[in-house]
């Protein structure tokens, strides 16, 4: 995880462990935008719903708006992401 603007916006690949989620929490992350497709989440966590349940359990707000690699969000996704 890295900060683009400390405490405001950061970035990361999908985490692969609960320890990484705990680190995010200790760094002050509150909201998570998940752009990964379900198959990518399943590759890391075995099940997308399990991953989302962990985010909730850790107290993160999250939005899942899957975007295929190398593509831009569609118009609806763009507005959904930026209205949150």
VEXDREN-2710 file (C-alpha; in Angstrom, 1 decimal):
% VEXDREN-2710
k/r/px/py/pz
1/UNK/0.0/0.0/0.0
2/UNK/1.3/3.5/-0.8
3/UNK/-0.1/6.9/-0.3
4/UNK/-0.6/9.2/-3.3
5/UNK/-1.6/12.0/-0.8
6/UNK/-0.9/11.0/2.8
7/UNK/-4.1/10.2/4.6
8/UNK/-6.3/11.1/1.6
9/UNK/-5.8/8.7/-1.3
10/UNK/-3.6/5.6/-1.6
11/UNK/-3.2/2.7/-3.9
12/UNK/-2.5/-1.0/-3.8
13/UNK/-2.7/-4.3/-5.6
14/UNK/-5.3/-6.6/-4.1
15/UNK/-4.1/-7.7/-0.7
16/UNK/-3.3/-11.4/-0.1
17/UNK/-3.6/-11.7/3.6
18/UNK/-5.5/-10.5/6.7
19/UNK/-2.2/-9.0/7.9
20/UNK/-2.2/-6.7/4.9
21/UNK/-5.8/-5.6/5.7
22/UNK/-4.7/-4.9/9.3
23/UNK/-1.7/-2.9/8.0
24/UNK/-4.1/-0.8/5.9
25/UNK/-6.3/-0.2/9.0
26/UNK/-3.3/0.8/11.1
27/UNK/-2.2/3.2/8.3
28/UNK/-5.6/5.0/8.5
29/UNK/-7.4/3.5/5.5
30/UNK/-11.2/3.8/5.8
31/UNK/-12.5/3.2/2.3
32/UNK/-11.5/0.7/-0.3
33/UNK/-12.3/0.9/-4.0
34/UNK/-12.1/-2.7/-5.4
35/UNK/-11.6/-2.5/-9.2
36/UNK/-10.5/-6.2/-9.5
37/UNK/-12.8/-8.6/-11.3
38/UNK/-14.3/-11.5/-9.3
39/UNK/-11.8/-14.0/-10.8
40/UNK/-8.9/-11.9/-9.6
41/UNK/-10.4/-11.7/-6.1
42/UNK/-11.0/-15.4/-6.1
43/UNK/-7.4/-16.0/-7.1
44/UNK/-6.2/-14.1/-4.0
45/UNK/-8.9/-15.1/-1.5
46/UNK/-10.7/-18.2/-2.8
47/UNK/-14.0/-16.4/-2.8
48/UNK/-15.0/-12.8/-3.5
49/UNK/-17.8/-12.8/-0.8
50/UNK/-15.2/-13.9/1.8
51/UNK/-13.0/-11.0/0.9
52/UNK/-15.8/-8.5/1.1
53/UNK/-16.9/-10.0/4.5
54/UNK/-13.4/-9.5/5.8
55/UNK/-13.4/-5.8/4.6
56/UNK/-16.7/-5.3/6.5
57/UNK/-15.4/-7.2/9.6
58/UNK/-12.3/-4.9/9.6
59/UNK/-14.6/-1.8/9.4
60/UNK/-13.8/-0.7/5.9
61/UNK/-16.3/0.9/3.7
62/UNK/-15.9/-0.5/0.2
63/UNK/-17.2/-0.3/-3.4
64/UNK/-16.7/-3.1/-5.8
65/UNK/-16.7/-1.8/-9.4
66/UNK/-14.9/-4.4/-11.5
67/UNK/-12.9/-3.1/-14.5
68/UNK/-11.1/-5.5/-16.9
69/UNK/-7.3/-4.9/-16.9
70/UNK/-6.3/-2.3/-19.5
71/UNK/-9.8/-0.8/-19.7
72/UNK/-11.3/2.4/-18.4
73/UNK/-14.5/2.5/-16.4
74/UNK/-17.7/2.8/-18.3
75/UNK/-19.8/6.0/-17.8
76/UNK/-21.9/4.5/-15.1
77/UNK/-18.9/3.2/-13.2
78/UNK/-17.2/6.5/-13.4
79/UNK/-20.1/8.3/-11.8
80/UNK/-20.6/5.6/-9.2
81/UNK/-16.9/5.8/-8.2
82/UNK/-16.7/9.6/-8.1
83/UNK/-20.1/10.1/-6.4
84/UNK/-19.0/8.0/-3.4
END
